[in-house]
Amino acid sequence: MSTGQGRASAPFEVIIVGGGMVGTALACLLGRAGLEVALLDAREAPLDRDAVGKGPPSMRVSALTPVSQQLLRGLGAWAWMASRRVSPYRFMQVWDGEGSGEVNFSASQAGVPVLGHIVENDVTLAALEACLAELPSVQARFGARVAGLEADDAGRTVLLEDGRRLTASLVVAADGARSPLRAMAGIGVCSRDTGQVAVVTTVRTRLAHGGVARQVFLPTGPLAFLPLHMEGGDHHCSIVWSTSPQEAERLLALSREALGVEMAVAIEHRLGEVTVTDRALAVPLTQRHAERYVLPGFALVGDAAHSIHPLAGQGVNLGLMDAAVLAEELVTGRRRGLSPGDAVLLGRYARRRRGDNAAMLALMDGFRLLFGARHPALTLARNLGLSGVDRFGPLKRLLMQQATGHRGRLPRACRALSRRDAG
């Protein structure tokens, strides 16, 4: 992996704009197949691996499914992540704060060792960057800010603010929910304001969480206690409290002590006293879905293609599956002599991913609307529904498969790429 200027104008096979978890995972997969890849990121330098995963946990975490874990393990990232800080959870409790409905999931019921892991985003990214450094066909360029995008018969050209021009058969936008590159390509996006804001922070609880992810649906939105394993114990949780903007403003104005009391009450004291250990931040929640995923020589992955309510913690998992499917299509096409920008390959990627992502977005929006409704009849229906799910085995297994990612297994060719150097 090169962080220098490198070749200023030589063509690459693929240019990936955005060096987050999804963009870097895609670069690793393509680099293992020997594709010439440029990974561009506006950050001035990669993460400091010596500092990541030490000290207080970051507030930006993801709930990685076993399928995402399989991908990361195959790329060689998981062992380092586990040596720093990953927090497995084997149980989930979901209940309605306005009634008695509750559903409980366990890893044993799903037939998996764990339901997932809560992992700080920086831990995942630092591990992927280390994997990328071992791939000679990938050039990572930091401090690279994109100023424009051009298309011609040869492919796509990315214009950087410093005047450099980089050309490739395919340009991939992995630059986030507000993707500037998506706008430069002229792809529209359907946005839905959820009317909610996520309040995030970290807490310590008097009672051990026991590897249980807890989520309660409150009148103003869901509150999640995501288990963290820290300091050799199970007394820390990452908090995601989705609520109205007005309620978020009120919560942020509270002292840490008062906020902890409110959380303990909201979660019905299931973890005893709650102590807030970090500042609280508010993140507006907007659900987005790109009108299309591909154009000639251009593709979207991750949040650039879709951003989802954090209700089920599926955002990064959907993005990693985008990377896996796109990598599989590109590598399969390369073996047939097709260029990465081939319209047929990109069309296959879009068809394989758009439907699954749209279904997940619709499901999460449906849950948000159902549990945000205050009508007594809907409250009763929620409670009956949750209790019914807990008793009805087939439906419960289906929901657990969705939560663990087993409804979308890692593509076969991608499994091969993540196990060995396919170049």
MOQUI-V863929 format. One record per pair of residues at least 4 apart in sequence whose C-alpha atoms are under 6 Angstrom apart, sorted by sequence separation. I is the first residue (numbers start at 0). J is the second residue. D is the distance in whole Angstrom. If there is no record, write none. Layout:
I | J | D
I | J | D
//
This chain:
18 | 22 | 5
19 | 23 | 6
26 | 30 | 6
30 | 34 | 5
63 | 67 | 6
68 | 72 | 6
72 | 76 | 6
81 | 85 | 5
121 | 125 | 6
150 | 154 | 6
159 | 163 | 5
174 | 178 | 5
182 | 186 | 6
216 | 220 | 6
217 | 221 | 6
228 | 232 | 6
253 | 257 | 6
264 | 268 | 6
293 | 297 | 6
299 | 303 | 6
300 | 304 | 5
302 | 306 | 5
322 | 326 | 6
327 | 331 | 6
328 | 332 | 6
333 | 337 | 5
342 | 346 | 6
349 | 353 | 6
353 | 357 | 6
366 | 370 | 6
367 | 371 | 6
380 | 384 | 6
383 | 387 | 6
387 | 391 | 6
17 | 22 | 6
18 | 23 | 5
29 | 34 | 6
71 | 76 | 5
72 | 77 | 5
95 | 100 | 6
106 | 111 | 5
150 | 155 | 5
181 | 186 | 6
216 | 221 | 4
228 | 233 | 5
253 | 258 | 6
263 | 268 | 5
293 | 298 | 4
299 | 304 | 5
332 | 337 | 5
400 | 405 | 5
401 | 406 | 5
416 | 421 | 6
71 | 77 | 5
94 | 100 | 6
106 | 112 | 6
149 | 155 | 6
158 | 164 | 5
215 | 221 | 6
292 | 298 | 6
400 | 406 | 6
94 | 101 | 4
106 | 113 | 5
149 | 156 | 5
157 | 164 | 6
215 | 222 | 5
292 | 299 | 5
307 | 314 | 6
388 | 395 | 6
93 | 101 | 6
106 | 114 | 5
148 | 156 | 6
157 | 165 | 5
214 | 222 | 6
227 | 235 | 5
93 | 102 | 5
148 | 157 | 5
156 | 165 | 5
214 | 223 | 4
227 | 236 | 5
148 | 158 | 6
156 | 166 | 4
213 | 223 | 6
226 | 236 | 5
263 | 273 | 6
329 | 339 | 5
92 | 103 | 5
147 | 158 | 5
155 | 166 | 6
213 | 224 | 5
225 | 236 | 5
91 | 103 | 6
146 | 158 | 5
155 | 167 | 6
224 | 236 | 6
225 | 237 | 5
91 | 104 | 5
145 | 158 | 6
146 | 159 | 5
154 | 167 | 6
212 | 225 | 5
224 | 237 | 6
90 | 104 | 6
145 | 159 | 4
146 | 160 | 5
154 | 168 | 4
212 | 226 | 6
224 | 238 | 5
259 | 273 | 5
90 | 105 | 4
144 | 159 | 6
145 | 160 | 6
223 | 238 | 6
259 | 274 | 5
289 | 304 | 5
89 | 105 | 6
144 | 160 | 6
210 | 226 | 6
223 | 239 | 5
259 | 275 | 6
288 | 304 | 6
328 | 344 | 6
89 | 106 | 5
222 | 239 | 6
288 | 305 | 4
301 | 318 | 4
222 | 240 | 4
287 | 305 | 5
287 | 306 | 5
221 | 241 | 5
255 | 275 | 6
286 | 306 | 5
220 | 241 | 5
286 | 307 | 5
300 | 321 | 6
14 | 36 | 6
17 | 39 | 6
18 | 40 | 5
220 | 242 | 5
12 | 35 | 5
13 | 36 | 5
14 | 37 | 5
15 | 38 | 5
16 | 39 | 5
17 | 40 | 5
219 | 242 | 5
325 | 348 | 6
11 | 35 | 5
89 | 113 | 5
11 | 36 | 6
88 | 113 | 6
89 | 114 | 5
208 | 233 | 6
88 | 114 | 6
207 | 233 | 5
88 | 115 | 6
207 | 234 | 5
87 | 115 | 6
88 | 116 | 6
87 | 116 | 4
86 | 116 | 5
204 | 234 | 5
52 | 83 | 5
86 | 117 | 5
203 | 234 | 5
52 | 84 | 6
203 | 235 | 4
85 | 118 | 5
202 | 235 | 6
202 | 236 | 5
201 | 236 | 6
201 | 237 | 5
201 | 238 | 6
200 | 238 | 5
199 | 238 | 5
199 | 239 | 5
198 | 239 | 6
198 | 240 | 5
197 | 240 | 5
197 | 241 | 4
296 | 340 | 4
196 | 241 | 5
196 | 242 | 5
195 | 242 | 5
196 | 243 | 6
295 | 342 | 6
195 | 243 | 5
196 | 244 | 6
195 | 244 | 6
65 | 115 | 6
76 | 126 | 5
64 | 115 | 5
76 | 127 | 6
63 | 115 | 5
63 | 116 | 5
307 | 360 | 6
62 | 116 | 6
62 | 117 | 5
61 | 117 | 6
61 | 118 | 6
292 | 349 | 6
60 | 118 | 5
60 | 119 | 4
59 | 119 | 6
60 | 120 | 5
59 | 120 | 6
206 | 270 | 5
206 | 271 | 6
204 | 270 | 6
205 | 271 | 5
205 | 272 | 5
204 | 272 | 6
204 | 273 | 5
52 | 122 | 6
203 | 273 | 6
203 | 274 | 5
202 | 274 | 5
202 | 275 | 4
202 | 276 | 5
201 | 276 | 6
201 | 277 | 6
48 | 125 | 6
200 | 277 | 6
46 | 125 | 6
200 | 279 | 5
199 | 279 | 6
199 | 280 | 5
198 | 280 | 6
198 | 281 | 4
197 | 281 | 5
197 | 282 | 5
327 | 412 | 6
196 | 282 | 5
327 | 413 | 5
196 | 283 | 4
196 | 284 | 5
195 | 284 | 6
323 | 413 | 6
193 | 285 | 6
192 | 285 | 5
191 | 285 | 6
191 | 286 | 5
190 | 286 | 6
44 | 141 | 6
190 | 287 | 4
43 | 141 | 5
189 | 287 | 6
42 | 141 | 6
43 | 142 | 4
189 | 288 | 5
37 | 137 | 6
41 | 141 | 6
42 | 142 | 5
188 | 288 | 6
35 | 136 | 5
36 | 137 | 5
37 | 138 | 5
38 | 139 | 5
39 | 140 | 5
40 | 141 | 5
41 | 142 | 5
188 | 289 | 4
35 | 137 | 6
37 | 139 | 6
41 | 143 | 5
188 | 290 | 5
40 | 143 | 5
41 | 144 | 5
187 | 290 | 5
20 | 124 | 5
27 | 131 | 6
30 | 134 | 6
39 | 143 | 6
30 | 136 | 6
30 | 137 | 6
96 | 215 | 6
91 | 211 | 5
95 | 215 | 6
96 | 216 | 5
89 | 210 | 6
90 | 211 | 5
91 | 212 | 5
92 | 213 | 5
93 | 214 | 5
94 | 215 | 5
95 | 216 | 5
96 | 217 | 5
88 | 210 | 4
91 | 213 | 6
93 | 215 | 6
88 | 211 | 6
178 | 303 | 5
171 | 297 | 6
176 | 302 | 5
169 | 296 | 4
170 | 297 | 5
171 | 298 | 5
172 | 299 | 5
173 | 300 | 5
175 | 302 | 5
176 | 303 | 5
168 | 296 | 6
169 | 297 | 6
171 | 299 | 6
175 | 303 | 5
173 | 303 | 6
0 | 132 | 4
0 | 135 | 6
0 | 137 | 6
1 | 138 | 5
2 | 139 | 5
0 | 138 | 5
1 | 139 | 5
2 | 140 | 5
0 | 139 | 6
86 | 227 | 5
58 | 200 | 6
86 | 228 | 5
154 | 296 | 6
22 | 173 | 5
218 | 371 | 6
13 | 167 | 5
12 | 167 | 5
15 | 170 | 6
8 | 164 | 5
10 | 166 | 5
11 | 167 | 5
12 | 168 | 5
13 | 169 | 5
14 | 170 | 5
15 | 171 | 5
16 | 172 | 5
17 | 173 | 5
8 | 165 | 5
10 | 167 | 5
13 | 170 | 6
16 | 173 | 6
17 | 174 | 4
16 | 174 | 6
169 | 339 | 6
168 | 339 | 6
169 | 340 | 5
168 | 340 | 5
62 | 312 | 5
100 | 382 | 4
102 | 385 | 6
101 | 385 | 5
100 | 385 | 5
101 | 386 | 6
100 | 386 | 5
102 | 389 | 5
114 | 403 | 6
21 | 318 | 6
25 | 322 | 5
21 | 319 | 5
65 | 403 | 6
66 | 404 | 6
64 | 403 | 5
64 | 404 | 6
74 | 417 | 5
73 | 417 | 4
73 | 418 | 5
31 | 420 | 5
32 | 421 | 5
33 | 422 | 4
31 | 421 | 6
32 | 422 | 4
31 | 422 | 6
//
